[in-house]
Amino acid sequence: MKHYLKKAHINRLRHRRDLFLTLTFLLCVILIIESLLVMKLSNDTKVVVIPTNLSSPAVFDNHGASKGVIADMARYYADLFLNASPSNADYRTEQILKLTAPDSHAMMKNMLIEQSETLQKNKATTAFYPTAVKPDEKAMSAIISGKLNVYVGSHLAKSLNKTYRIVFAYQYGLLTLKRFDEVHKND
């Protein structure tokens, strides 16, 4: 009788062991499938952001940003760069450098300091009124055109039609400023 009970107990233990091994195997298979799905889908990730200051949904994926984001950010940076006065120099510099690509930081800082010194020396203020923005998704850049007014005191000294190229970099999910240059007619 003891032998029979012992054998029945061993059979129950084997049955439980087999059940747990089967369950463990199934969980491992599910884990492998989930891991493969995560790896596959992580390359197809898109983030859609609709902040209040952008005119269209902001779409970011592995390759960069959408045309709408590039156009809106070009307008934003043109506003920061070209609506300048001696009194807002520190704020402009801080805001621009906050979102500047690391490899362009020193160049951008020098350019902003030079621009601030020129405005301070001439007691001038500039105002830019954009008329056209042409974003280029592949190049991560935009061409923005408009009228640049230069004021000395409250007097309009110059009113010029200007075109600028703004180049962005997309790194670690962040759209940063790489270059801000004037485009001349022969470029």
Buried (B, 14 or more C-beta within 10 A) or exposed (E): EEEEEEEEEEEEEEEEEEEEEEEEEEEEEEEEEEEEEEEEEEEEEEEEEEEEEBEEEBBBBEEBBBBBBBBBBBBBBBBBBBBBBBEBBEEBBEBBBEBBBEEBEEBBBEBBEEBBEEBEEEEBBBBBEBEEBBBEBEEBBBBBBBEBBBBEEEEEEEEEEBBBBBBBBBEEEEBBBBBBEEEEEEE
